[in-house]
Amino acid sequence: MVLRYGVYLPPFGELADPRVLAEVAAEAEAAGFDGAFVWDHVARPNDPGLPVGDAWIGMAAIAAATTRLVFGPRVTPLARRRPQDVARETVALDLLGEGRLVLGVGLGSDETGEFARLGEIIAPGERAHRLDEALTVLTALWSGEVVDHDGPAYRIDGVQFLPRPVQRPRIPIWVGAQSVRHAPLRRAARYDGLCPEATPGELVEMLEIVAEHRGDLTGFEVAVAAATDDQRAAYERAGATWWLTALPKLCSRADALALVRRGPG
């Protein structure tokens, strides 16, 4: 499989402005990148004074400013979101981008302080259960059929969501995983891709587990993000299908534009 290239944009500082995110993404598209993905945080309490942009408004700006780039969050902590809201937002983005949205999902982390200090669920196990249930609800709502769901966290009583996404059978879902643990890899195997935080050797092990559950890796995407290209070849050999150039957390508009204008590869 040919490696595809993207940029990984932190919507902080000057990039908190959705107009700047859109400008950087448009320049990345012009330079030959295949995708633009954003961090999804609502706050960075451990970084006082840091401007934080809304990733979802930023993605709408990216969709409107580009014509070819695949885009999406890498990743959104779905347990802190209402799946019905995410269903509406993702379909709107998929329509706006004419079928270019990818939904990256994961547990998220409280290392930034944004879970505990905003009253969100902290326990990883509970967030994992909510993530799985939210994915069930979300994919059902994307179907355009009448949905009934009565679960521990969410209830839907005979509701139909229209319009459906542009993409069929649904918007691709890429799942985040930070180690060679079976639970998140089983989750990834049920969907369309993996966003790993792992060494090349760990990635090989991760994909072996995913393949055991899927049968094979046909059509399965693996999006690795890194600040430098030092290990790109090693990750590609390990099974990466996307190589995302990660901009530093604090990156000025000028530096971001200069970086993407160099192009991929």
Buried (B, 14 or more C-beta within 10 A) or exposed (E): EEBBBBBBBBBBBBBBBBEBBBBBBBBBBEBEBBBBBBBBBEBBBEBEEBEBBBBBEBBBBBBBBBEEBBBBBBBBBBBBBEBBEBBEBBBBBBBBBEEBBBBBBBBBEBEBEBBEEEEBBEEBEBBBBBBBBBBBBBBBBBBBEEBEBEBEBBEBEEEEBEEBBBBEEBBBBBBBBBEBEEEBBBBBBBBBBBBBEBBBEBBBBBBEBBBEEBEEBEEBBBBBBBEEEEBBEBBBEBBBBBBBBBBEEEBBBEBBBEBBEEEBE
